[in-house]
Amino acid sequence: MELAIYIHKRVDKEFSKLGITDADLCIAATEVMQGKFEADLGGGVIKKRVALQQGKSGGARSIVFFKQNKNLFFYDGWVKNGSKKSAKEIEDDELLVYKKLARSYLALDEKAMSALKTSGTFREVNCNENQTSST
């Protein structure tokens, strides 16, 4: 099975409003695959910044499910300025749910993933036309 990048419909809608494109998601996904992310929360759950027009520091945050040689899923997301600086961004009970979901999604075969795409739960991110090479 070829590695693919998917985004949950809820996050896709929110990120689209913020002007985050497939090209932005492809860059973020490539960085995750290269080990460049903000936090490895365990169990295939990663916190990753996604740059907005004003740059990464004021950018969006995303929960990504990923393990080497598996598909990558943008599952949740929020704008950093929407959370209090001193507040914990991800509560312990949320993290447990993320880990269970990551285990499930990362184990999906092509047939199950196709059903999730058909139902509209996830959309495959198109990196072929949008990604720019960084040399």
C-alpha positions as a printed NumPy array, in Angstrom:
array([[  0.   ,   0.   ,   0.   ],
       [  1.367,   3.389,  -0.985],
       [  1.653,   5.969,   1.787],
       [ -1.056,   8.598,   1.644],
       [ -1.983,  11.756,   3.552],
       [ -5.539,  12.238,   4.779],
       [ -7.392,  15.036,   6.548],
       [-10.54 ,  14.648,   8.637],
       [-13.518,  16.573,   7.218],
       [-13.888,  18.728,  10.364],
       [-10.242,  19.827,  10.275],
       [-10.357,  20.266,   6.51 ],
       [-13.261,  22.698,   6.849],
       [-11.569,  24.651,   9.655],
       [ -8.169,  24.778,   7.937],
       [ -9.772,  25.86 ,   4.639],
       [-11.29 ,  28.869,   6.439],
       [ -7.78 ,  29.74 ,   7.634],
       [ -6.394,  29.587,   4.09 ],
       [ -4.398,  26.398,   4.687],
       [ -3.999,  24.626,   1.349],
       [ -3.077,  21.096,   0.332],
       [  0.409,  22.429,  -0.405],
       [  0.687,  23.634,   3.22 ],
       [ -0.52 ,  20.256,   4.479],
       [  1.961,  18.443,   2.239],
       [  4.821,  20.524,   3.614],
       [  3.703,  19.814,   7.189],
       [  3.305,  16.094,   6.43 ],
       [  6.76 ,  15.914,   4.856],
       [  8.223,  17.578,   7.946],
       [  6.481,  15.035,  10.193],
       [  7.889,  12.184,   8.093],
       [ 11.348,  13.739,   8.506],
       [ 10.921,  13.9  ,  12.289],
       [ 10.348,  17.676,  12.373],
       [  7.391,  18.323,  14.688],
       [  6.605,  19.979,  17.996],
       [  5.777,  16.948,  20.132],
       [  5.604,  13.168,  19.933],
       [  2.738,  12.397,  22.296],
       [  3.178,   8.627,  21.987],
       [  1.127,   5.928,  20.322],
       [  1.441,   7.46 ,  16.855],
       [  0.037,  10.825,  18.018],
       [  2.034,  13.907,  17.015],
       [  1.454,  17.625,  17.551],
       [  2.52 ,  19.636,  14.507],
       [  2.434,  23.342,  13.679],
       [  0.966,  24.273,  10.328],
       [  2.039,  27.643,   8.971],
       [ -0.542,  30.32 ,   8.253],
       [  0.072,  33.458,   6.197],
       [  1.636,  35.135,   9.247],
       [  4.026,  32.205,   9.84 ],
       [  4.223,  29.247,  12.189],
       [  4.406,  31.082,  15.524],
       [  0.865,  32.402,  15.133],
       [ -0.172,  29.38 ,  13.153],
       [ -2.454,  26.447,  13.544],
       [ -1.703,  23.329,  15.518],
       [ -2.699,  19.898,  14.347],
       [ -2.942,  16.455,  15.85 ],
       [ -1.424,  14.057,  13.354],
       [ -1.548,  10.27 ,  13.467],
       [  1.598,   8.775,  11.934],
       [  4.03 ,   5.885,  12.196],
       [  6.809,   5.072,   9.739],
       [  5.549,   3.253,   6.63 ],
       [  1.909,   4.034,   7.481],
       [ -0.528,   6.629,   6.197],
       [ -0.543,  10.059,   7.805],
       [ -3.767,  11.55 ,   9.174],
       [ -4.479,  15.186,  10.077],
       [ -7.145,  14.427,  12.678],
       [ -7.657,  17.572,  14.758],
       [ -6.581,  21.198,  14.637],
       [ -6.865,  24.601,  16.262],
       [ -5.413,  28.091,  16.043],
       [ -2.737,  28.711,  18.658],
       [ -4.04 ,  32.16 ,  19.639],
       [ -7.329,  30.46 ,  20.458],
       [ -5.833,  28.721,  23.495],
       [ -4.571,  30.274,  26.706],
       [ -0.803,  30.4  ,  27.02 ],
       [ -0.775,  28.829,  30.487],
       [ -3.489,  26.296,  29.656],
       [ -2.702,  22.72 ,  28.729],
       [ -3.47 ,  22.363,  25.014],
       [ -4.298,  18.664,  25.185],
       [ -5.919,  17.197,  28.274],
       [ -4.951,  13.695,  29.43 ],
       [ -8.359,  12.209,  28.608],
       [ -8.191,  13.732,  25.097],
       [ -4.749,  12.212,  24.591],
       [ -6.035,   8.754,  25.526],
       [ -8.79 ,   9.09 ,  22.925],
       [ -6.289,  10.302,  20.307],
       [ -4.061,   7.28 ,  20.995],
       [ -6.968,   4.847,  20.593],
       [ -8.038,   6.543,  17.363],
       [ -4.463,   6.585,  16.046],
       [ -4.117,   2.855,  16.678],
       [ -7.356,   2.232,  14.753],
       [ -6.665,   4.54 ,  11.811],
       [ -3.044,   3.467,  11.392],
       [ -4.188,  -0.174,  11.154],
       [ -6.715,   0.416,   8.347],
       [ -6.291,  -1.451,   5.089],
       [ -6.994,   0.073,   1.67 ],
       [-10.598,  -1.178,   1.566],
       [-11.465,   0.358,   4.956],
       [ -9.709,   3.612,   4.051],
       [-11.597,   3.749,   0.773],
       [-14.876,   3.424,   2.702],
       [-13.886,   6.353,   4.965],
       [-13.07 ,   8.465,   1.907],
       [-16.341,   7.523,   0.206],
       [-18.32 ,   8.416,   3.341],
       [-16.626,  11.828,   3.418],
       [-15.036,  11.284,   6.839],
       [-11.563,  11.792,   5.364],
       [-10.255,  13.402,   2.202],
       [ -6.965,  12.44 ,   0.61 ],
       [ -4.585,  15.399,   0.435],
       [ -3.227,  15.942,  -3.076],
       [  0.51 ,  16.48 ,  -2.893],
       [  1.378,  15.67 ,  -6.495],
       [  0.234,  18.963,  -8.02 ],
       [  0.637,  21.241,  -5.015],
       [  3.924,  20.426,  -3.38 ],
       [  6.927,  22.509,  -4.247],
       [ 10.336,  20.933,  -4.065],
       [ 12.699,  22.318,  -1.485],
       [ 16.275,  22.17 ,  -2.689]])
